[in-house]
């Protein structure tokens, strides 16, 4: 594996993640010596990867901001708004491991381009959706495109550059991606408030055209000649059915179909375990979970990212429904989290390397829990500087302290040959955590129908939801303290 130092990256949709340049064992079957970072071709490779991943970042940061407006425009219920957010996460979490395998087998550039085109077509369908049902279906397709696109953006850089330039190239990609994440709330909020929520999806079309043209003209094709010739499609479908059944049961709890969804979930989950155990080419080698640290770190990821996704979901709606913020104000209000990640996440990684991961992975979630409790002050008579900014800043500080040590721990706990799978599993677990929390918490706090538009009802539910999230974050800290050891990562 490569010996470059890990690079911290602000991730899309589900929250934030750290990706290491050691993720992919590059097998350059093209016969090319590789490109250099300072060349025209090298800059074009980074540009294509940044534009592609930037599309997914933009939608990930602004869809929550647009939910209130979408609900009013399409006369959607709260359950339908939950599906608008969760349909994307569901298909992305289910197929992201398969997407990475397809890139290794058929060519990282090829699958990246296919994913970009797929994502663009799905974005068009989102932008012209006449009803909540059509929008939910289009968001599901968008998640499949992202599952092809997301792993390819980094793998494409890893495979294209000469060995000595790869870490620098990934650093450029992560830095530019962080900028995209930072400006996303401004761009998305402005589009929702001053144009139409539809433009947060339609803006992807010109970006996708430039991405595809740049990738096809400048990015050399690479693949792994030792990649499996077969794919665990059955496993991917069963994973999607299991997650989908559980998500449906949580969102639609009390409906006649909810018990059947639970049954589908149980049968699909059992089938998935059997398929992965018997398959010669499993999507998820179950043996990696025998490592206690790997399993514990992913359990902690599930709990913490569940709280992260739910806090952002409820906070943005609270600011718009109860506090009277516009879409732009609500979107920009969350910027302190992104800034903390942008400037401080590398420091969290350095601290974890120096003292071990146990303390950062314990203290980080506890600090986030304190930040969540501070956000309970957000209400009708909100003052951003005293009621919103302190809580988000504390929350962001805890997240920046935790993220890099967490990802490094996951990678270090897995065998070298499973480094890519380990990162993919952790990414999927984080997204699944957000997915399930956004599905379950509104039901748990008694929200339904059009309650998201009723300030009095939503305000009462918001306080309960944030308290639950604070408890989940504290639980994440406890899990880390009990299970993680201070082996250097």
BELGI-V251315 format. One record per run of one state. SS is the DSSP state (alpha for helix, beta for strand, coil for the rest). FROM is the first residue (numbers start at 1). LEN is the number of residues. If there is no record, write none. Layout:
BEGIN
((SS:FROM:LEN) (SS:FROM:LEN))
END
This chain:
BEGIN
((coil:1:6) (beta:7:3) (coil:10:7) (beta:17:3) (coil:20:8) (beta:28:1) (coil:29:6) (beta:35:1) (coil:36:4) (alpha:40:35) (coil:75:3) (alpha:78:29) (coil:107:1) (alpha:108:20) (coil:128:4) (alpha:132:29) (beta:161:1) (coil:162:1) (alpha:163:32) (coil:195:4) (alpha:199:20) (coil:219:4) (beta:223:1) (coil:224:9) (alpha:233:19) (coil:252:6) (alpha:258:21) (coil:279:7) (alpha:286:5) (coil:291:1) (alpha:292:30) (coil:322:5) (alpha:327:7) (coil:334:1) (alpha:335:21) (coil:356:1) (alpha:357:21) (coil:378:6) (alpha:384:30) (coil:414:2) (alpha:416:29) (coil:445:6) (alpha:451:3) (coil:454:1) (alpha:455:29) (coil:484:6))
END
